[in-house]
Amino acid sequence: MWRAFFLAIGFFLMILGVECLGVERVTLKVHDDPPPAGPFAAEVKTGPRKQIVPPPWAPWSLLSSGAVMCLYSFTIPRRVAGE
């Protein structure tokens, strides 16, 4: 169970690092209330937007820590068995 947990966390960090390499910034749109249906549907106001800009060190740090965690997960069964 621990091996699968650390392997999943490692893969998640590596995927997040690759995504940070590919994007310059991420814009999130915050949803307020659902838009009204009817004749006045064109007057819907958009919610506030939040921008996330990853720092330059983030992609490589996420990739390396994910790789280390994946390698760590492969050594767990040997250490638990007492070898």
PyMOL Python script that loads the backbone (N, CA, C, O; Angstrom):
from pymol import cmd

cmd.read_pdbstr("""\
ATOM      1  N   MET A   1       0.825  -1.191   0.000  1.00  0.00           N
ATOM      2  CA  MET A   1       0.000   0.000   0.000  1.00  0.00           C
ATOM      3  C   MET A   1       0.872   1.260   0.000  1.00  0.00           C
ATOM      4  O   MET A   1       0.590   2.211  -0.729  1.00  0.00           O
ATOM      5  N   TRP A   2       1.925   1.266   0.812  1.00  0.00           N
ATOM      6  CA  TRP A   2       2.778   2.449   0.867  1.00  0.00           C
ATOM      7  C   TRP A   2       3.511   2.668  -0.442  1.00  0.00           C
ATOM      8  O   TRP A   2       3.735   3.802  -0.866  1.00  0.00           O
ATOM      9  N   ARG A   3       3.883   1.560  -1.077  1.00  0.00           N
ATOM     10  CA  ARG A   3       4.584   1.673  -2.360  1.00  0.00           C
ATOM     11  C   ARG A   3       3.692   2.358  -3.388  1.00  0.00           C
ATOM     12  O   ARG A   3       4.147   3.258  -4.095  1.00  0.00           O
ATOM     13  N   ALA A   4       2.449   1.952  -3.481  1.00  0.00           N
ATOM     14  CA  ALA A   4       1.521   2.559  -4.441  1.00  0.00           C
ATOM     15  C   ALA A   4       1.262   4.031  -4.099  1.00  0.00           C
ATOM     16  O   ALA A   4       1.131   4.864  -4.995  1.00  0.00           O
ATOM     17  N   PHE A   5       1.189   4.342  -2.817  1.00  0.00           N
ATOM     18  CA  PHE A   5       0.951   5.729  -2.411  1.00  0.00           C
ATOM     19  C   PHE A   5       2.102   6.639  -2.837  1.00  0.00           C
ATOM     20  O   PHE A   5       1.877   7.693  -3.433  1.00  0.00           O
ATOM     21  N   PHE A   6       3.338   6.230  -2.528  1.00  0.00           N
ATOM     22  CA  PHE A   6       4.488   7.056  -2.885  1.00  0.00           C
ATOM     23  C   PHE A   6       4.708   7.097  -4.394  1.00  0.00           C
ATOM     24  O   PHE A   6       5.158   8.113  -4.924  1.00  0.00           O
ATOM     25  N   LEU A   7       4.399   6.016  -5.085  1.00  0.00           N
ATOM     26  CA  LEU A   7       4.517   6.015  -6.537  1.00  0.00           C
ATOM     27  C   LEU A   7       3.507   6.973  -7.166  1.00  0.00           C
ATOM     28  O   LEU A   7       3.840   7.688  -8.110  1.00  0.00           O
ATOM     29  N   ALA A   8       2.288   6.992  -6.655  1.00  0.00           N
ATOM     30  CA  ALA A   8       1.271   7.909  -7.177  1.00  0.00           C
ATOM     31  C   ALA A   8       1.637   9.363  -6.912  1.00  0.00           C
ATOM     32  O   ALA A   8       1.469  10.211  -7.787  1.00  0.00           O
ATOM     33  N   ILE A   9       2.133   9.659  -5.724  1.00  0.00           N
ATOM     34  CA  ILE A   9       2.553  11.025  -5.413  1.00  0.00           C
ATOM     35  C   ILE A   9       3.714  11.439  -6.306  1.00  0.00           C
ATOM     36  O   ILE A   9       3.752  12.572  -6.785  1.00  0.00           O
ATOM     37  N   GLY A  10       4.661  10.534  -6.536  1.00  0.00           N
ATOM     38  CA  GLY A  10       5.796  10.828  -7.407  1.00  0.00           C
ATOM     39  C   GLY A  10       5.366  11.110  -8.834  1.00  0.00           C
ATOM     40  O   GLY A  10       5.844  12.062  -9.449  1.00  0.00           O
ATOM     41  N   PHE A  11       4.466  10.289  -9.369  1.00  0.00           N
ATOM     42  CA  PHE A  11       3.976  10.524 -10.728  1.00  0.00           C
ATOM     43  C   PHE A  11       3.204  11.836 -10.818  1.00  0.00           C
ATOM     44  O   PHE A  11       3.315  12.558 -11.809  1.00  0.00           O
ATOM     45  N   PHE A  12       2.425  12.142  -9.791  1.00  0.00           N
ATOM     46  CA  PHE A  12       1.674  13.398  -9.789  1.00  0.00           C
ATOM     47  C   PHE A  12       2.624  14.593  -9.819  1.00  0.00           C
ATOM     48  O   PHE A  12       2.397  15.546 -10.564  1.00  0.00           O
ATOM     49  N   LEU A  13       3.674  14.549  -9.022  1.00  0.00           N
ATOM     50  CA  LEU A  13       4.640  15.648  -9.008  1.00  0.00           C
ATOM     51  C   LEU A  13       5.365  15.782 -10.341  1.00  0.00           C
ATOM     52  O   LEU A  13       5.631  16.894 -10.798  1.00  0.00           O
ATOM     53  N   MET A  14       5.687  14.647 -10.966  1.00  0.00           N
ATOM     54  CA  MET A  14       6.358  14.705 -12.258  1.00  0.00           C
ATOM     55  C   MET A  14       5.437  15.273 -13.337  1.00  0.00           C
ATOM     56  O   MET A  14       5.884  16.063 -14.168  1.00  0.00           O
ATOM     57  N   ILE A  15       4.170  14.888 -13.337  1.00  0.00           N
ATOM     58  CA  ILE A  15       3.221  15.428 -14.314  1.00  0.00           C
ATOM     59  C   ILE A  15       3.012  16.918 -14.084  1.00  0.00           C
ATOM     60  O   ILE A  15       2.936  17.688 -15.041  1.00  0.00           O
ATOM     61  N   LEU A  16       2.919  17.329 -12.830  1.00  0.00           N
ATOM     62  CA  LEU A  16       2.765  18.746 -12.522  1.00  0.00           C
ATOM     63  C   LEU A  16       3.989  19.540 -12.963  1.00  0.00           C
ATOM     64  O   LEU A  16       3.850  20.668 -13.436  1.00  0.00           O
ATOM     65  N   GLY A  17       5.179  18.976 -12.820  1.00  0.00           N
ATOM     66  CA  GLY A  17       6.393  19.634 -13.274  1.00  0.00           C
ATOM     67  C   GLY A  17       6.426  19.795 -14.785  1.00  0.00           C
ATOM     68  O   GLY A  17       6.839  20.842 -15.284  1.00  0.00           O
ATOM     69  N   VAL A  18       5.996  18.771 -15.524  1.00  0.00           N
ATOM     70  CA  VAL A  18       5.946  18.865 -16.986  1.00  0.00           C
ATOM     71  C   VAL A  18       4.921  19.911 -17.420  1.00  0.00           C
ATOM     72  O   VAL A  18       5.146  20.648 -18.380  1.00  0.00           O
ATOM     73  N   GLU A  19       3.804  19.971 -16.716  1.00  0.00           N
ATOM     74  CA  GLU A  19       2.806  20.993 -17.040  1.00  0.00           C
ATOM     75  C   GLU A  19       3.353  22.395 -16.786  1.00  0.00           C
ATOM     76  O   GLU A  19       3.082  23.312 -17.561  1.00  0.00           O
ATOM     77  N   CYS A  20       4.110  22.569 -15.720  1.00  0.00           N
ATOM     78  CA  CYS A  20       4.701  23.890 -15.436  1.00  0.00           C
ATOM     79  C   CYS A  20       5.729  24.278 -16.489  1.00  0.00           C
ATOM     80  O   CYS A  20       5.927  25.464 -16.753  1.00  0.00           O
ATOM     81  N   LEU A  21       6.389  23.287 -17.094  1.00  0.00           N
ATOM     82  CA  LEU A  21       7.324  23.593 -18.178  1.00  0.00           C
ATOM     83  C   LEU A  21       6.590  24.104 -19.411  1.00  0.00           C
ATOM     84  O   LEU A  21       7.115  24.933 -20.154  1.00  0.00           O
ATOM     85  N   GLY A  22       5.384  23.611 -19.624  1.00  0.00           N
ATOM     86  CA  GLY A  22       4.648  23.930 -20.841  1.00  0.00           C
ATOM     87  C   GLY A  22       3.802  25.178 -20.789  1.00  0.00           C
ATOM     88  O   GLY A  22       3.398  25.677 -21.839  1.00  0.00           O
ATOM     89  N   VAL A  23       3.517  25.703 -19.617  1.00  0.00           N
ATOM     90  CA  VAL A  23       2.648  26.881 -19.522  1.00  0.00           C
ATOM     91  C   VAL A  23       3.417  28.063 -18.946  1.00  0.00           C
ATOM     92  O   VAL A  23       4.348  27.905 -18.156  1.00  0.00           O
ATOM     93  N   GLU A  24       3.002  29.234 -19.363  1.00  0.00           N
ATOM     94  CA  GLU A  24       3.607  30.454 -18.831  1.00  0.00           C
ATOM     95  C   GLU A  24       2.818  30.967 -17.642  1.00  0.00           C
ATOM     96  O   GLU A  24       3.388  31.432 -16.655  1.00  0.00           O
ATOM     97  N   ARG A  25       1.494  30.877 -17.746  1.00  0.00           N
ATOM     98  CA  ARG A  25       0.620  31.244 -16.628  1.00  0.00           C
ATOM     99  C   ARG A  25      -0.700  30.508 -16.780  1.00  0.00           C
ATOM    100  O   ARG A  25      -1.079  30.109 -17.881  1.00  0.00           O
ATOM    101  N   VAL A  26      -1.387  30.335 -15.677  1.00  0.00           N
ATOM    102  CA  VAL A  26      -2.681  29.664 -15.651  1.00  0.00           C
ATOM    103  C   VAL A  26      -3.704  30.665 -15.153  1.00  0.00           C
ATOM    104  O   VAL A  26      -3.499  31.314 -14.128  1.00  0.00           O
ATOM    105  N   THR A  27      -4.804  30.792 -15.875  1.00  0.00           N
ATOM    106  CA  THR A  27      -5.871  31.708 -15.483  1.00  0.00           C
ATOM    107  C   THR A  27      -7.071  30.891 -15.032  1.00  0.00           C
ATOM    108  O   THR A  27      -7.619  30.097 -15.797  1.00  0.00           O
ATOM    109  N   LEU A  28      -7.474  31.094 -13.786  1.00  0.00           N
ATOM    110  CA  LEU A  28      -8.637  30.409 -13.232  1.00  0.00           C
ATOM    111  C   LEU A  28      -9.803  31.372 -13.167  1.00  0.00           C
ATOM    112  O   LEU A  28      -9.653  32.515 -12.735  1.00  0.00           O
ATOM    113  N   LYS A  29     -10.955  30.911 -13.594  1.00  0.00           N
ATOM    114  CA  LYS A  29     -12.165  31.723 -13.537  1.00  0.00           C
ATOM    115  C   LYS A  29     -12.997  31.231 -12.358  1.00  0.00           C
ATOM    116  O   LYS A  29     -13.345  30.052 -12.282  1.00  0.00           O
ATOM    117  N   VAL A  30     -13.306  32.119 -11.461  1.00  0.00           N
ATOM    118  CA  VAL A  30     -14.091  31.774 -10.285  1.00  0.00           C
ATOM    119  C   VAL A  30     -15.566  31.922 -10.647  1.00  0.00           C
ATOM    120  O   VAL A  30     -16.000  32.988 -11.081  1.00  0.00           O
ATOM    121  N   HIS A  31     -16.330  30.851 -10.467  1.00  0.00           N
ATOM    122  CA  HIS A  31     -17.754  30.883 -10.774  1.00  0.00           C
ATOM    123  C   HIS A  31     -18.525  31.435  -9.582  1.00  0.00           C
ATOM    124  O   HIS A  31     -18.329  31.002  -8.447  1.00  0.00           O
ATOM    125  N   ASP A  32     -19.389  32.381  -9.851  1.00  0.00           N
ATOM    126  CA  ASP A  32     -20.252  32.905  -8.796  1.00  0.00           C
ATOM    127  C   ASP A  32     -21.521  32.063  -8.728  1.00  0.00           C
ATOM    128  O   ASP A  32     -21.499  30.929  -8.251  1.00  0.00           O
ATOM    129  N   ASP A  33     -22.601  32.614  -9.200  1.00  0.00           N
ATOM    130  CA  ASP A  33     -23.865  31.902  -9.253  1.00  0.00           C
ATOM    131  C   ASP A  33     -24.066  31.349 -10.657  1.00  0.00           C
ATOM    132  O   ASP A  33     -23.454  31.844 -11.604  1.00  0.00           O
ATOM    133  N   PRO A  34     -24.907  30.338 -10.810  1.00  0.00           N
ATOM    134  CA  PRO A  34     -25.172  29.849 -12.158  1.00  0.00           C
ATOM    135  C   PRO A  34     -25.857  30.939 -12.983  1.00  0.00           C
ATOM    136  O   PRO A  34     -26.654  31.711 -12.451  1.00  0.00           O
ATOM    137  N   PRO A  35     -25.548  31.002 -14.280  1.00  0.00           N
ATOM    138  CA  PRO A  35     -26.145  32.047 -15.110  1.00  0.00           C
ATOM    139  C   PRO A  35     -27.647  31.858 -15.245  1.00  0.00           C
ATOM    140  O   PRO A  35     -28.129  30.728 -15.313  1.00  0.00           O
ATOM    141  N   PRO A  36     -28.384  32.951 -15.285  1.00  0.00           N
ATOM    142  CA  PRO A  36     -29.840  32.836 -15.420  1.00  0.00           C
ATOM    143  C   PRO A  36     -30.224  32.432 -16.844  1.00  0.00           C
ATOM    144  O   PRO A  36     -29.573  32.818 -17.815  1.00  0.00           O
ATOM    145  N   ALA A  37     -31.268  31.669 -16.940  1.00  0.00           N
ATOM    146  CA  ALA A  37     -31.791  31.292 -18.249  1.00  0.00           C
ATOM    147  C   ALA A  37     -32.960  32.212 -18.583  1.00  0.00           C
ATOM    148  O   ALA A  37     -33.739  32.583 -17.705  1.00  0.00           O
ATOM    149  N   GLY A  38     -33.070  32.561 -19.804  1.00  0.00           N
ATOM    150  CA  GLY A  38     -34.181  33.415 -20.200  1.00  0.00           C
ATOM    151  C   GLY A  38     -33.735  34.508 -21.145  1.00  0.00           C
ATOM    152  O   GLY A  38     -32.654  34.434 -21.729  1.00  0.00           O
ATOM    153  N   PRO A  39     -34.574  35.529 -21.295  1.00  0.00           N
ATOM    154  CA  PRO A  39     -34.279  36.570 -22.277  1.00  0.00           C
ATOM    155  C   PRO A  39     -33.103  37.471 -21.880  1.00  0.00           C
ATOM    156  O   PRO A  39     -32.529  38.133 -22.745  1.00  0.00           O
ATOM    157  N   PHE A  40     -32.738  37.513 -20.622  1.00  0.00           N
ATOM    158  CA  PHE A  40     -31.651  38.384 -20.173  1.00  0.00           C
ATOM    159  C   PHE A  40     -30.353  37.599 -19.948  1.00  0.00           C
ATOM    160  O   PHE A  40     -29.511  38.012 -19.150  1.00  0.00           O
ATOM    161  N   ALA A  41     -30.192  36.495 -20.633  1.00  0.00           N
ATOM    162  CA  ALA A  41     -29.018  35.639 -20.431  1.00  0.00           C
ATOM    163  C   ALA A  41     -27.744  36.302 -20.952  1.00  0.00           C
ATOM    164  O   ALA A  41     -26.653  35.921 -20.528  1.00  0.00           O
ATOM    165  N   ALA A  42     -27.841  37.271 -21.846  1.00  0.00           N
ATOM    166  CA  ALA A  42     -26.651  37.926 -22.403  1.00  0.00           C
ATOM    167  C   ALA A  42     -26.013  38.881 -21.401  1.00  0.00           C
ATOM    168  O   ALA A  42     -24.875  39.303 -21.605  1.00  0.00           O
ATOM    169  N   GLU A  43     -26.706  39.230 -20.336  1.00  0.00           N
ATOM    170  CA  GLU A  43     -26.195  40.179 -19.355  1.00  0.00           C
ATOM    171  C   GLU A  43     -25.462  39.495 -18.195  1.00  0.00           C
ATOM    172  O   GLU A  43     -25.337  40.072 -17.115  1.00  0.00           O
ATOM    173  N   VAL A  44     -24.990  38.300 -18.410  1.00  0.00           N
ATOM    174  CA  VAL A  44     -24.299  37.563 -17.352  1.00  0.00           C
ATOM    175  C   VAL A  44     -22.912  38.164 -17.150  1.00  0.00           C
ATOM    176  O   VAL A  44     -22.159  38.344 -18.107  1.00  0.00           O
ATOM    177  N   LYS A  45     -22.585  38.468 -15.914  1.00  0.00           N
ATOM    178  CA  LYS A  45     -21.265  39.003 -15.580  1.00  0.00           C
ATOM    179  C   LYS A  45     -20.330  37.839 -15.274  1.00  0.00           C
ATOM    180  O   LYS A  45     -20.711  36.877 -14.607  1.00  0.00           O
ATOM    181  N   THR A  46     -19.117  37.942 -15.767  1.00  0.00           N
ATOM    182  CA  THR A  46     -18.143  36.904 -15.454  1.00  0.00           C
ATOM    183  C   THR A  46     -17.555  37.171 -14.076  1.00  0.00           C
ATOM    184  O   THR A  46     -17.454  38.316 -13.635  1.00  0.00           O
ATOM    185  N   GLY A  47     -17.178  36.110 -13.421  1.00  0.00           N
ATOM    186  CA  GLY A  47     -16.604  36.228 -12.085  1.00  0.00           C
ATOM    187  C   GLY A  47     -15.168  36.710 -12.147  1.00  0.00           C
ATOM    188  O   GLY A  47     -14.611  36.884 -13.230  1.00  0.00           O
ATOM    189  N   PRO A  48     -14.581  36.922 -11.007  1.00  0.00           N
ATOM    190  CA  PRO A  48     -13.179  37.360 -10.976  1.00  0.00           C
ATOM    191  C   PRO A  48     -12.257  36.253 -11.477  1.00  0.00           C
ATOM    192  O   PRO A  48     -12.575  35.068 -11.384  1.00  0.00           O
ATOM    193  N   ARG A  49     -11.134  36.656 -11.999  1.00  0.00           N
ATOM    194  CA  ARG A  49     -10.150  35.701 -12.508  1.00  0.00           C
ATOM    195  C   ARG A  49      -8.898  35.756 -11.643  1.00  0.00           C
ATOM    196  O   ARG A  49      -8.503  36.814 -11.152  1.00  0.00           O
ATOM    197  N   LYS A  50      -8.292  34.604 -11.472  1.00  0.00           N
ATOM    198  CA  LYS A  50      -7.073  34.511 -10.681  1.00  0.00           C
ATOM    199  C   LYS A  50      -5.985  33.919 -11.571  1.00  0.00           C
ATOM    200  O   LYS A  50      -6.195  32.893 -12.219  1.00  0.00           O
ATOM    201  N   GLN A  51      -4.828  34.566 -11.600  1.00  0.00           N
ATOM    202  CA  GLN A  51      -3.728  34.077 -12.417  1.00  0.00           C
ATOM    203  C   GLN A  51      -2.646  33.475 -11.527  1.00  0.00           C
ATOM    204  O   GLN A  51      -2.259  34.046 -10.508  1.00  0.00           O
ATOM    205  N   ILE A  52      -2.175  32.310 -11.945  1.00  0.00           N
ATOM    206  CA  ILE A  52      -1.090  31.634 -11.248  1.00  0.00           C
ATOM    207  C   ILE A  52       0.101  31.590 -12.193  1.00  0.00           C
ATOM    208  O   ILE A  52       0.010  31.037 -13.290  1.00  0.00           O
ATOM    209  N   VAL A  53       1.216  32.172 -11.770  1.00  0.00           N
ATOM    210  CA  VAL A  53       2.438  32.174 -12.561  1.00  0.00           C
ATOM    211  C   VAL A  53       3.472  31.338 -11.812  1.00  0.00           C
ATOM    212  O   VAL A  53       3.934  31.739 -10.743  1.00  0.00           O
ATOM    213  N   PRO A  54       3.844  30.164 -12.370  1.00  0.00           N
ATOM    214  CA  PRO A  54       4.835  29.350 -11.661  1.00  0.00           C
ATOM    215  C   PRO A  54       6.217  29.992 -11.717  1.00  0.00           C
ATOM    216  O   PRO A  54       6.618  30.495 -12.766  1.00  0.00           O
ATOM    217  N   PRO A  55       6.946  29.984 -10.611  1.00  0.00           N
ATOM    218  CA  PRO A  55       8.304  30.538 -10.622  1.00  0.00           C
ATOM    219  C   PRO A  55       9.224  29.680 -11.493  1.00  0.00           C
ATOM    220  O   PRO A  55       8.909  28.523 -11.769  1.00  0.00           O
ATOM    221  N   PRO A  56      10.347  30.234 -11.924  1.00  0.00           N
ATOM    222  CA  PRO A  56      11.232  29.490 -12.835  1.00  0.00           C
ATOM    223  C   PRO A  56      11.808  28.201 -12.243  1.00  0.00           C
ATOM    224  O   PRO A  56      12.139  27.282 -12.991  1.00  0.00           O
ATOM    225  N   TRP A  57      11.931  28.118 -10.938  1.00  0.00           N
ATOM    226  CA  TRP A  57      12.500  26.928 -10.326  1.00  0.00           C
ATOM    227  C   TRP A  57      11.480  25.814 -10.124  1.00  0.00           C
ATOM    228  O   TRP A  57      11.871  24.676  -9.863  1.00  0.00           O
ATOM    229  N   ALA A  58      10.208  26.099 -10.235  1.00  0.00           N
ATOM    230  CA  ALA A  58       9.164  25.130  -9.898  1.00  0.00           C
ATOM    231  C   ALA A  58       9.150  23.884 -10.791  1.00  0.00           C
ATOM    232  O   ALA A  58       9.051  22.779 -10.257  1.00  0.00           O
ATOM    233  N   PRO A  59       9.245  24.005 -12.129  1.00  0.00           N
ATOM    234  CA  PRO A  59       9.153  22.784 -12.937  1.00  0.00           C
ATOM    235  C   PRO A  59      10.250  21.773 -12.638  1.00  0.00           C
ATOM    236  O   PRO A  59       9.981  20.578 -12.515  1.00  0.00           O
ATOM    237  N   TRP A  60      11.479  22.248 -12.522  1.00  0.00           N
ATOM    238  CA  TRP A  60      12.584  21.319 -12.297  1.00  0.00           C
ATOM    239  C   TRP A  60      12.555  20.756 -10.884  1.00  0.00           C
ATOM    240  O   TRP A  60      12.944  19.607 -10.673  1.00  0.00           O
ATOM    241  N   SER A  61      12.108  21.534  -9.923  1.00  0.00           N
ATOM    242  CA  SER A  61      12.003  21.024  -8.559  1.00  0.00           C
ATOM    243  C   SER A  61      10.920  19.953  -8.454  1.00  0.00           C
ATOM    244  O   SER A  61      11.108  18.933  -7.791  1.00  0.00           O
ATOM    245  N   LEU A  62       9.791  20.192  -9.110  1.00  0.00           N
ATOM    246  CA  LEU A  62       8.716  19.204  -9.079  1.00  0.00           C
ATOM    247  C   LEU A  62       9.124  17.922  -9.803  1.00  0.00           C
ATOM    248  O   LEU A  62       8.845  16.821  -9.329  1.00  0.00           O
ATOM    249  N   LEU A  63       9.790  18.071 -10.961  1.00  0.00           N
ATOM    250  CA  LEU A  63      10.234  16.889 -11.694  1.00  0.00           C
ATOM    251  C   LEU A  63      11.246  16.072 -10.892  1.00  0.00           C
ATOM    252  O   LEU A  63      11.143  14.847 -10.828  1.00  0.00           O
ATOM    253  N   SER A  64      12.214  16.739 -10.286  1.00  0.00           N
ATOM    254  CA  SER A  64      13.245  16.002  -9.552  1.00  0.00           C
ATOM    255  C   SER A  64      12.702  15.370  -8.274  1.00  0.00           C
ATOM    256  O   SER A  64      13.060  14.239  -7.946  1.00  0.00           O
ATOM    257  N   SER A  65      11.851  16.079  -7.555  1.00  0.00           N
ATOM    258  CA  SER A  65      11.296  15.483  -6.335  1.00  0.00           C
ATOM    259  C   SER A  65      10.347  14.336  -6.672  1.00  0.00           C
ATOM    260  O   SER A  65      10.266  13.364  -5.921  1.00  0.00           O
ATOM    261  N   GLY A  66       9.628  14.435  -7.791  1.00  0.00           N
ATOM    262  CA  GLY A  66       8.777  13.325  -8.216  1.00  0.00           C
ATOM    263  C   GLY A  66       9.590  12.110  -8.608  1.00  0.00           C
ATOM    264  O   GLY A  66       9.212  10.981  -8.293  1.00  0.00           O
ATOM    265  N   ALA A  67      10.716  12.327  -9.299  1.00  0.00           N
ATOM    266  CA  ALA A  67      11.575  11.212  -9.681  1.00  0.00           C
ATOM    267  C   ALA A  67      12.188  10.543  -8.455  1.00  0.00           C
ATOM    268  O   ALA A  67      12.268   9.316  -8.386  1.00  0.00           O
ATOM    269  N   VAL A  68      12.618  11.346  -7.494  1.00  0.00           N
ATOM    270  CA  VAL A  68      13.187  10.784  -6.264  1.00  0.00           C
ATOM    271  C   VAL A  68      12.137   9.995  -5.505  1.00  0.00           C
ATOM    272  O   VAL A  68      12.440   8.939  -4.949  1.00  0.00           O
ATOM    273  N   MET A  69      10.918  10.485  -5.474  1.00  0.00           N
ATOM    274  CA  MET A  69       9.860   9.767  -4.757  1.00  0.00           C
ATOM    275  C   MET A  69       9.499   8.465  -5.462  1.00  0.00           C
ATOM    276  O   MET A  69       9.201   7.471  -4.800  1.00  0.00           O
ATOM    277  N   CYS A  70       9.521   8.452  -6.806  1.00  0.00           N
ATOM    278  CA  CYS A  70       9.281   7.199  -7.535  1.00  0.00           C
ATOM    279  C   CYS A  70      10.386   6.191  -7.257  1.00  0.00           C
ATOM    280  O   CYS A  70      10.108   5.011  -7.044  1.00  0.00           O
ATOM    281  N   LEU A  71      11.634   6.642  -7.258  1.00  0.00           N
ATOM    282  CA  LEU A  71      12.732   5.738  -6.936  1.00  0.00           C
ATOM    283  C   LEU A  71      12.638   5.234  -5.496  1.00  0.00           C
ATOM    284  O   LEU A  71      12.954   4.077  -5.218  1.00  0.00           O
ATOM    285  N   TYR A  72      12.212   6.085  -4.604  1.00  0.00           N
ATOM    286  CA  TYR A  72      12.030   5.690  -3.206  1.00  0.00           C
ATOM    287  C   TYR A  72      10.956   4.616  -3.090  1.00  0.00           C
ATOM    288  O   TYR A  72      11.080   3.694  -2.284  1.00  0.00           O
ATOM    289  N   SER A  73       9.900   4.734  -3.896  1.00  0.00           N
ATOM    290  CA  SER A  73       8.814   3.760  -3.803  1.00  0.00           C
ATOM    291  C   SER A  73       9.262   2.369  -4.238  1.00  0.00           C
ATOM    292  O   SER A  73       8.700   1.372  -3.784  1.00  0.00           O
ATOM    293  N   PHE A  74      10.274   2.286  -5.120  1.00  0.00           N
ATOM    294  CA  PHE A  74      10.750   0.973  -5.541  1.00  0.00           C
ATOM    295  C   PHE A  74      11.623   0.310  -4.471  1.00  0.00           C
ATOM    296  O   PHE A  74      11.820  -0.904  -4.519  1.00  0.00           O
ATOM    297  N   THR A  75      12.140   1.057  -3.528  1.00  0.00           N
ATOM    298  CA  THR A  75      12.965   0.478  -2.475  1.00  0.00           C
ATOM    299  C   THR A  75      12.161   0.111  -1.224  1.00  0.00           C
ATOM    300  O   THR A  75      12.693  -0.543  -0.328  1.00  0.00           O
ATOM    301  N   ILE A  76      10.926   0.509  -1.149  1.00  0.00           N
ATOM    302  CA  ILE A  76      10.114   0.249   0.045  1.00  0.00           C
ATOM    303  C   ILE A  76       9.936  -1.246   0.318  1.00  0.00           C
ATOM    304  O   ILE A  76      10.124  -1.656   1.463  1.00  0.00           O
ATOM    305  N   PRO A  77       9.586  -2.081  -0.658  1.00  0.00           N
ATOM    306  CA  PRO A  77       9.382  -3.505  -0.331  1.00  0.00           C
ATOM    307  C   PRO A  77      10.628  -4.177   0.239  1.00  0.00           C
ATOM    308  O   PRO A  77      10.491  -5.036   1.110  1.00  0.00           O
ATOM    309  N   ARG A  78      11.818  -3.835  -0.201  1.00  0.00           N
ATOM    310  CA  ARG A  78      13.034  -4.425   0.329  1.00  0.00           C
ATOM    311  C   ARG A  78      13.273  -4.012   1.764  1.00  0.00           C
ATOM    312  O   ARG A  78      13.694  -4.828   2.583  1.00  0.00           O
ATOM    313  N   ARG A  79      13.009  -2.757   2.078  1.00  0.00           N
ATOM    314  CA  ARG A  79      13.263  -2.286   3.443  1.00  0.00           C
ATOM    315  C   ARG A  79      12.237  -2.823   4.411  1.00  0.00           C
ATOM    316  O   ARG A  79      12.568  -3.089   5.566  1.00  0.00           O
ATOM    317  N   VAL A  80      11.004  -2.992   3.980  1.00  0.00           N
ATOM    318  CA  VAL A  80       9.954  -3.506   4.872  1.00  0.00           C
ATOM    319  C   VAL A  80      10.190  -4.969   5.179  1.00  0.00           C
ATOM    320  O   VAL A  80       9.904  -5.432   6.283  1.00  0.00           O
ATOM    321  N   ALA A  81      10.719  -5.708   4.194  1.00  0.00           N
ATOM    322  CA  ALA A  81      10.959  -7.137   4.405  1.00  0.00           C
ATOM    323  C   ALA A  81      12.190  -7.380   5.292  1.00  0.00           C
ATOM    324  O   ALA A  81      12.384  -8.501   5.762  1.00  0.00           O
ATOM    325  N   GLY A  82      13.007  -6.379   5.528  1.00  0.00           N
ATOM    326  CA  GLY A  82      14.137  -6.527   6.419  1.00  0.00           C
ATOM    327  C   GLY A  82      15.436  -6.908   5.723  1.00  0.00           C
ATOM    328  O   GLY A  82      16.389  -7.319   6.384  1.00  0.00           O
ATOM    329  N   GLU A  83      15.489  -6.780   4.421  1.00  0.00           N
ATOM    330  CA  GLU A  83      16.718  -7.128   3.706  1.00  0.00           C
ATOM    331  C   GLU A  83      17.710  -5.997   3.707  1.00  0.00           C
ATOM    332  O   GLU A  83      18.798  -6.129   3.146  1.00  0.00           O
TER     333      GLU A  83
END
""", "prot")
cmd.dss("prot")
cmd.show_as("cartoon", "prot")
cmd.util.cbc("prot")
cmd.orient("prot")
